[in-house]
Amino acid sequence: MLLDWERLPQSMQNDAVQPYYDALSKKKVSLFCKRVFDFIVALVLLIVLLPIFLLLALLIKLDSPGAVMFRQVRVTRYGKEFRIYKFRTMVQNAEKLGTQVTSKNDARVTRIGGFLRKFRLDELPQLINILLGDMSFVGTRPEVPRYVKQYTDEMLATLLLPAGVTSEASIRYKDEDKLLTDAEDADKTYVEQILPQKMQYNLHSLLEFGFANDLKTMINTVTAIFS
């Protein structure tokens, strides 16, 4: 459920966030259904997909040295920091070898990592984050703190709900890495050009929030992955 306005972080108590807060405060039933759905489905999927988790873990270990899981600090609801779980798709210590965004043909991506990314299988461990309540199936993708610090007052509205595994923005920018391929400064291009465009979809989704729309986004995501 939403916190009372007065309990939000001070940075979020601004005029730009208010319209989004008011819209979501009228969707209490949908917000409740969203959390119940997230918890039950995430738990069932974790149990059902356990054999696949083990197989992917084995392939990752055989493909390159390093941990199976990639954990990174991201930001979710109300600006809370958490550690996201993903299957490792890059070489060990990849963050020290380049930017925090990935471009097409990024040399840091491993062979099995490319396959996992193509079908978004690297996102499967985020079912754990969903169970813990740090994420939802549908919502704004969680950014690293350094990017969140550059949010405008309006962008902070996306922190009213838990971060998501997928969203309308994720679908439309599923080939984001291609947009960064020729960028001289990938981080700068992402923050100044791509992030603001994605945020327009994320903010619109807040105003149109509904449990039925979440289900539609999940279906559209599956379709986009195999298209």
Salt bridges, closest charged atoms under 4 A:
ASP63 OD1 - ARG111 NE 3.09
ASP106 OD2 - ARG108 NH2 2.82
ASP122 OD2 - LYS86 NZ 3.74
GLU123 OE2 - LYS86 NZ 3.91
GLU123 OE1 - ARG141 NH2 3.28
ASP134 OD1 - LYS80 NZ 2.89
GLU168 OE2 - ARG172 NE 2.83
ASP175 OD2 - LYS174 NZ 3.74
GLU176 OE1 - LYS198 NZ 2.86
ASP187 OD2 - ARG146 NH1 3.78
ASP214 OD2 - LYS34 NZ 2.65
